[in-house]
Amino acid sequence: MDERLQKALEFSNYNLTITNQKKNIKNRVKQLQIVHYTGGVFTADQSTIAFVKTYIDLGHRDGIVIDSKENPIAISNLQEFLEKLMTAYISSAQEYDVEYNKLRKARNIKQIMGW
């Protein structure tokens, strides 16, 4: 096979592998951001955290929050709920940072896949 064609094929495989690994990392982070609380399923993302924090800042100790399945969930302790959301968010963000930096430093498919 022509050397240029071989290099193009290797580069294409490298790009495809990088893209797939980025998708895998993002899916893992989304899973880590799922919080189950009082029968609801919530995503510990920035908008949910900001909403709950605003609720608390307005002087509420409890309230109704719509979960990710669009169900109204009564939260009896908003502060505790916020702490659970923050814990899940921080944990997922740290894992995302670690995995993304590994991927950025990988220079070939073997390094990306951890072989």
N, C-alpha and C positions, 0 to 999 in steps of 0.2 A: 504494500500500500504506500502511496505517496506520503512523504514525511509531513507535508503541509496538511493533508487530509487527516492524517493520524492526530496531529496536534489540535486540529479543529474539532475532531471527535472527542478527544480528551477534555477539551475546554467545555464543550457542550455537556458532557457528562458531569463535569465539575459544577457548572451552573445549575443543572437540574438537581443535583444532590444538595447544593446550598439552598435552593428554593424549597425543596422538600423538608430539609432540616429546619428552616425558619418556620414553616407551617407547623411542624411537629412541636416546636418550642412554644409557639403561640397557642396551640391547642392545650398543651400542658399547663400553661399559665392560666388559661380560662378555667380549666378544671380546678386549679388551686384557689381560684377566686370564688368558688361556689361556697356559700355559707347557708347551712340549714339552721333555722331559728324559729321556734314556736310554731312549727308546722308549715313554715314557708321556706321557699328556696330563693335566696338572694345572690346577686353578683356583687362582690366587693370591688366595685370600680369607683373611679373618682366622683362620678355624679351621685351615686348612692351614698357614698360617704359624706359628700357635701350636703346632700339633702338632710340626712339624719343629723349632722352637726348643726345645720340651720334650725331644725326642729328643736334641738336642745338649747341653742342660743336664744330662741324665742321663749324659753322658760318652761317648755313641756318636759315632763318626765316619762310620759307614755304617749302613745299615738297609734295611728293606723298608717302602715306603709304597704304599698303595692309591691308584691314580690315579682320575680322574673316570669312567673306564669300568669301574671295579671290578676292575682287573688289579693283581696284586702286582708292583711294580717295585723292583728292587734299586738302591738309591742308594749309590754308592761314596764320595761326598763330600757329606755333609749340609750342610756350611757353604756350599759353592758353590751347592748347590740352594736353600738359604735365601736367598742373595743374589739369585739369579734370581727367586725368588718375590717378594721385597721390591721389586726393580726394577719388575717388572710391576705390582705392587699400587700402588706410589707413582705410577707413570706414569698408570695408569687413574684413580686418585683425583684427580690434578691435572686431568686432562682433564674428569672429571665435574664438578669444582668450577667450571671455566671455563665449560663449556657450560650448567650449571645456573644460574649467575649471569647469563649472557646471556639465558636464558629468563625468569628472574625479572624482569629489567628491561624486557622487551619489553611494550609496551602495545597493540600491534595485530598483526594477522596478518602484515602486510608485514615488521615487525621480526622476528617469530618465524621466518619463513621466510627471512629475509635478502634480501628483494627490494629 
